[in-house]
Amino acid sequence: MSALLWLHGGGYVIGKPEMDDATCAQFVQELGLTVVSVDYRLAPQHPFPAGLDDSYLALTWLASQAQPLGIDPTRIAIGGQSAGAGLAAALAQLAHDRQGVQPTFQLLVYPMLDDRTVLRTELDNGNHVAWTQTSNRFGWEAYLGQPGGAATVPAYAVPARREDLAGLPPTWLGVGTLDLFHDEDVTYAQRLQAAGVACELVIVPGAFHGFDVFDAQLPLAQEFRRAQIEALRRQLFTTVSPDSFEV
């Protein structure tokens, strides 16, 4: 059986696993996989690396319990929404470098990847829904323990700051054109592809941050979720060529 380690969103400062129960249940029902949703610690009470440490611990636990859970340890994916997707991206980098458990796939749903976006003052007055530039500055500062966009950040704290993306697992990344994270997400997907990582980028015209959560019954939201399910199906239940992914 395949498995998905899931990380909820909330800007690194709010949220809990239960908020994504409907999403995780759909993955289970559609694909028949095991989903483990992580209750990671939140900033500012627990700044970096607490959330990432919790996520890595959950990943290693899941791999260690593969036999009793009936899981194939070579078919463990990681994923999440928003800040959870940012944590998943950081987790993929950390797991790659530690050479222990190696996720086979990462599912990044409008990920929060780059603290330097807070420096883009032209976004301050943007008509962003759900997650604004003000929210973004607070989230990154709480998580990093310093203002976003500083000259240096700790390794793995900001996934987009990593220079070498080679060797990371195949990736699905989805984001809307009206999402505050649109530009940083597209750039990260393109950098993955340039580094030789198979990456499928899905851009949803006219979609804001978390649009699929506001009304999961909208055809656009259902199509977006269907794209995620099919990406998981391809990676966890079939063998595909990296050439099948394009940015």
C-alpha positions as a printed NumPy array, in Angstrom:
array([[  0.   ,   0.   ,   0.   ],
       [  1.159,   3.55 ,  -0.719],
       [  1.128,   6.341,   1.859],
       [  0.922,  10.132,   1.972],
       [  2.337,  12.237,   4.785],
       [  0.157,  15.375,   4.856],
       [  0.938,  18.792,   6.356],
       [ -1.846,  21.321,   6.964],
       [ -1.636,  24.997,   6.092],
       [ -1.932,  28.083,   8.252],
       [  1.062,  30.306,   7.547],
       [  3.223,  28.359,  10.024],
       [  1.249,  30.037,  12.828],
       [ -2.268,  28.531,  12.895],
       [ -4.115,  25.374,  11.886],
       [ -4.489,  21.761,  12.924],
       [ -4.647,  18.398,  11.128],
       [ -8.428,  18.129,  11.425],
       [ -8.949,  21.116,   9.123],
       [ -7.899,  18.938,   6.187],
       [ -9.907,  15.85 ,   7.107],
       [-12.143,  16.161,   4.041],
       [ -9.143,  16.473,   1.72 ],
       [ -7.34 ,  13.524,   3.281],
       [-10.507,  11.419,   3.288],
       [-10.942,  12.039,  -0.428],
       [ -7.379,  10.894,  -1.101],
       [ -8.064,   7.715,   0.872],
       [-11.411,   7.031,  -0.808],
       [-10.186,   7.718,  -4.328],
       [ -6.797,   6.046,  -4.119],
       [ -6.931,   3.526,  -1.288],
       [ -3.736,   4.828,   0.286],
       [ -2.84 ,   5.541,   3.899],
       [ -2.732,   9.217,   4.916],
       [ -0.898,  10.409,   8.025],
       [ -1.639,  14.04 ,   8.904],
       [  0.959,  15.733,  11.098],
       [  0.154,  17.843,  14.166],
       [  3.345,  19.895,  13.953],
       [  4.24 ,  22.695,  16.371],
       [  3.388,  26.254,  15.358],
       [  5.186,  29.594,  15.515],
       [  5.701,  31.984,  17.171],
       [  5.643,  29.787,  20.275],
       [  7.656,  27.203,  18.363],
       [  9.679,  28.841,  15.555],
       [ 11.853,  27.039,  13.018],
       [ 12.999,  24.283,  13.161],
       [ 10.239,  22.902,  15.404],
       [  7.649,  22.32 ,  12.674],
       [ 10.196,  20.777,  10.326],
       [ 11.629,  18.578,  13.081],
       [  8.123,  17.299,  13.823],
       [  7.515,  16.62 ,  10.138],
       [ 10.764,  14.692,   9.758],
       [  9.999,  12.673,  12.883],
       [  6.599,  11.8  ,  11.431],
       [  8.191,  10.754,   8.14 ],
       [ 10.723,   8.485,   9.813],
       [  8.02 ,   7.027,  12.066],
       [  5.843,   6.27 ,   9.06 ],
       [  8.7  ,   4.498,   7.315],
       [  9.574,   2.549,  10.476],
       [  5.97 ,   1.364,  10.772],
       [  5.708,   0.326,   7.131],
       [  5.44 ,  -3.394,   7.861],
       [  2.725,  -3.295,  10.57 ],
       [  0.79 ,  -0.684,   8.581],
       [  1.116,  -2.64 ,   5.348],
       [  2.886,   0.252,   3.605],
       [  5.481,   0.016,   0.864],
       [  8.342,   2.197,   2.183],
       [  9.37 ,   3.006,  -1.391],
       [  5.953,   4.558,  -2.067],
       [  5.676,   7.26 ,   0.565],
       [  4.722,  10.703,  -0.727],
       [  4.719,  13.977,   1.171],
       [  2.425,  16.918,   0.579],
       [  0.413,  19.771,   1.981],
       [ -1.337,  23.058,   1.405],
       [  0.113,  26.568,   1.774],
       [  2.589,  26.619,   4.682],
       [  2.134,  22.86 ,   4.957],
       [  3.278,  22.548,   1.366],
       [  6.225,  24.774,   2.227],
       [  7.084,  22.401,   5.054],
       [  6.75 ,  19.473,   2.657],
       [  9.207,  21.146,   0.268],
       [ 11.649,  21.733,   3.119],
       [ 11.139,  18.164,   4.307],
       [ 11.995,  16.836,   0.85 ],
       [ 15.25 ,  18.793,   0.952],
       [ 16.12 ,  17.64 ,   4.465],
       [ 15.316,  13.997,   3.709],
       [ 17.408,  14.134,   0.534],
       [ 20.444,  15.428,   2.407],
       [ 20.141,  13.034,   5.331],
       [ 19.938,  10.075,   2.948],
       [ 17.533,   8.179,   5.163],
       [ 13.866,   7.9  ,   4.273],
       [ 13.422,   9.166,   0.715],
       [  9.931,  10.379,  -0.247],
       [  8.982,   9.216,  -3.7  ],
       [  6.885,  12.29 ,  -4.549],
       [  5.933,  15.731,  -3.258],
       [  2.486,  17.273,  -3.73 ],
       [  2.714,  21.032,  -3.221],
       [ -0.626,  22.849,  -3.163],
       [ -0.025,  26.631,  -3.459],
       [  3.074,  26.333,  -1.256],
       [  4.53 ,  29.086,   0.945],
       [  8.121,  28.854,  -0.231],
       [  9.958,  32.176,  -0.236],
       [ 10.222,  34.753,   2.561],
       [ 11.684,  37.263,   0.096],
       [  8.203,  37.834,  -1.324],
       [  7.589,  40.105,   1.687],
       [ 10.066,  42.579,   0.183],
       [  7.87 ,  43.108,  -2.878],
       [  6.135,  46.328,  -1.874],
       [  4.091,  46.363,  -5.099],
       [  2.111,  43.486,  -3.571],
       [  1.194,  45.442,  -0.437],
       [ -1.995,  46.845,  -1.928],
       [ -2.858,  43.788,  -3.967],
       [ -6.358,  42.391,  -3.866],
       [ -5.264,  39.083,  -2.329],
       [ -7.874,  36.926,  -0.654],
       [ -7.232,  34.754,   2.434],
       [ -3.48 ,  35.456,   2.616],
       [ -2.23 ,  39.01 ,   2.157],
       [  1.206,  40.559,   2.203],
       [  0.579,  41.677,   5.799],
       [ -0.255,  38.085,   6.767],
       [  2.805,  36.894,   4.89 ],
       [  5.152,  39.211,   6.773],
       [  3.73 ,  38.101,  10.111],
       [  3.903,  34.405,   9.233],
       [  7.499,  34.478,   8.063],
       [  8.7  ,  36.65 ,  10.955],
       [  7.006,  34.376,  13.477],
       [  8.453,  31.266,  11.863],
       [ 11.984,  32.558,  11.258],
       [ 12.32 ,  34.642,  14.405],
       [ 13.502,  37.537,  12.228],
       [ 11.975,  39.744,   9.529],
       [ 11.315,  38.001,   6.236],
       [ 13.729,  38.733,   3.431],
       [ 16.812,  38.989,   5.648],
       [ 20.207,  38.499,   4.047],
       [ 20.59 ,  35.003,   5.489],
       [ 18.282,  32.311,   6.823],
       [ 18.973,  28.893,   8.364],
       [ 19.265,  25.933,   6.022],
       [ 15.868,  24.313,   5.25 ],
       [ 13.937,  27.249,   6.753],
       [ 13.002,  28.715,   3.362],
       [ 12.757,  26.115,   0.576],
       [ 13.163,  28.643,  -2.245],
       [ 16.5  ,  29.811,  -0.848],
       [ 18.165,  26.452,  -1.515],
       [ 20.548,  26.772,  -4.435],
       [ 20.809,  23.144,  -5.569],
       [ 17.463,  21.441,  -6.189],
       [ 18.883,  18.435,  -8.026],
       [ 17.9  ,  15.015,  -6.723],
       [ 14.621,  16.063,  -5.119],
       [ 11.583,  13.81 ,  -5.67 ],
       [  9.161,  14.254,  -8.589],
       [  6.784,  17.099,  -7.88 ],
       [  3.271,  18.334,  -8.553],
       [  2.773,  22.031,  -7.821],
       [ -0.506,  23.912,  -8.211],
       [ -1.288,  27.607,  -7.698],
       [ -3.78 ,  30.234,  -8.866],
       [ -2.937,  33.365, -10.816],
       [ -4.396,  35.596,  -8.073],
       [ -2.489,  33.857,  -5.28 ],
       [  0.137,  35.907,  -3.429],
       [  2.452,  32.905,  -3.875],
       [  1.975,  32.639,  -7.647],
       [  5.332,  34.058,  -8.714],
       [  7.442,  32.282,  -6.099],
       [  5.688,  28.99 ,  -6.858],
       [  6.155,  29.232, -10.614],
       [  9.807,  30.147, -10.129],
       [ 10.369,  27.166,  -7.831],
       [  8.709,  24.779, -10.288],
       [ 10.865,  26.098, -13.11 ],
       [ 14.001,  25.745, -10.999],
       [ 13.09 ,  22.149, -10.171],
       [ 12.7  ,  21.371, -13.848],
       [ 15.99 ,  23.096, -14.678],
       [ 17.67 ,  20.937, -12.021],
       [ 16.376,  17.781, -13.705],
       [ 13.501,  17.142, -11.302],
       [ 10.276,  15.933, -12.893],
       [  7.727,  18.629, -12.122],
       [  4.146,  19.188, -13.201],
       [  2.994,  22.788, -12.76 ],
       [ -0.743,  23.515, -12.71 ],
       [ -1.741,  27.186, -12.874],
       [ -5.409,  27.985, -12.247],
       [ -6.55 ,  31.215, -13.964],
       [ -8.411,  33.598, -11.678],
       [ -7.918,  31.482,  -8.542],
       [ -6.962,  33.041,  -5.195],
       [ -5.16 ,  31.451,  -2.269],
       [ -7.204,  28.605,  -0.806],
       [ -9.976,  28.943,  -3.387],
       [-10.634,  25.216,  -3.311],
       [-11.185,  25.294,   0.452],
       [-13.708,  28.146,   0.325],
       [-16.04 ,  26.087,  -1.851],
       [-14.9  ,  22.549,  -2.596],
       [-17.996,  21.942,  -4.746],
       [-17.052,  24.493,  -7.383],
       [-16.176,  22.764, -10.677],
       [-12.837,  24.61 , -10.724],
       [-12.021,  23.383,  -7.207],
       [-13.026,  19.825,  -8.086],
       [-10.865,  19.905, -11.198],
       [ -7.936,  21.16 ,  -9.128],
       [ -8.377,  18.35 ,  -6.593],
       [ -8.764,  15.813,  -9.402],
       [ -5.405,  16.899, -10.813],
       [ -3.809,  16.19 ,  -7.423],
       [ -5.428,  12.784,  -7.163],
       [ -4.312,  11.794, -10.637],
       [ -0.761,  12.967,  -9.923],
       [ -0.683,  10.791,  -6.797],
       [ -2.122,   7.887,  -8.766],
       [  0.565,   8.157, -11.438],
       [  3.423,   8.386,  -8.975],
       [  2.325,   5.964,  -6.277],
       [  0.483,   3.296,  -8.254],
       [  2.2  ,   3.248, -11.635],
       [  5.679,   3.615, -13.032],
       [  6.116,   6.679, -15.2  ],
       [  8.924,   8.28 , -17.156],
       [ 10.184,  11.671, -15.941],
       [  9.605,  12.885, -19.504],
       [  5.86 ,  12.744, -18.809],
       [  6.167,  15.895, -16.684],
       [  6.673,  19.327, -18.154],
       [  6.682,  22.843, -16.808]])
